[in-house]
């Protein structure tokens, strides 16, 4: 029987999941339709489609794992497939979000540094490589590590039921921690890159806004307002990104140590907020997506009114 808090978190997680599927499906669909019309996929659209698809997969994995927490909490041998799927979608999502942040950083900002100018000029041609190479490297080492990790998970869980096996359990814990460190480091690299990039964009936009306000006759200059909105969007990205990792570590700690089912569900709810909230901000920030959403909203209202203006 579920407790009241568990029911609340599951309702919250389900709502975030459905909204996330809707928002990311919208991003993927709009860009794919534009691809068919143009007969060409722009680098920024490719990143957005890749990010939306991996986020749909991540949302499904997180929601699946949320239900498994209620049924098999503390029984890692039952969740081998979902573990692999979550690791893949988690790291793919983080890599693509990192590439998106770097892409916008190079497009929005301007510096006279030769390396920066070279990257700014080459970024459109490098998108395919940036999307594919990290994932190929990650795939090559992921599956052997997952297999080995689950072997020690099984030993740890089965040994925990027996008496006088504390030494074996302790050895399995140590080996499991050593195997988890490379996976954590692989996830930490894009996290650091994204955090640095988001922070640099926010600093650049803030300085640019201050400069434009000093040069403009009024604080409501249209160009200034555009940069203010961009800075707000980037700040929101960074906050949601940090919240996602906070939820990730809360869920990881509570689930791996079998500490608290409620804490694990709380971590999953926080994690689900990022793939939904970040994509919603992208829709509101990117003009093509925002205009399409507005058109869809108008058409929906028109249909609800029975075709009457």
Number of C-alpha atoms within 10 A of each C-alpha: 6 9 8 9 12 17 13 14 19 21 13 16 25 17 14 23 23 14 19 27 21 14 23 27 17 20 24 20 14 17 20 18 11 16 15 10 10 10 10 11 16 15 17 15 18 19 20 21 23 16 27 27 19 22 27 23 20 27 30 21 21 23 21 14 20 23 14 16 20 17 11 13 21 19 17 18 17 14 17 13 11 16 16 16 16 19 17 20 22 20 22 25 23 21 25 26 23 23 23 22 21 21 20 15 19 19 12 14 14 12 10 7 8 9 10 14 14 10 15 20 13 11 19 13 11 12 18 13 11 16 20 13 11 15 17 11 10 15 12 10 12 17 13 10 15 18 13 14 20 17 14 21 21 17 17 21 16 13 17 14 9 9 7 10 12 13 10 14 19 12 14 21 16 12 15 18 13 12 16 13 11 14 17 10 11 14 18 15 13 19 20 12 16 24 17 16 23 25 16 15 22 22 13 18 22 17 12 16 20 14 12 17 16 11 10 13 9 11 14 10 12 10 12 20 13 13 19 17 13 19 20 17 18 24 16 16 23 20 15 20 23 16 18 21 18 15 23 20 16 19 24 16 16 20 22 15 10 14 13 16 18 18 18 25 28 25 26 26 27 22 28 29 23 24 27 24 19 22 22 20 17 19 20 15 17 11 11 13 18 16 13 15 17 12 12 12 12 12 13 12 14 13 12 10 10 8 10 8 7
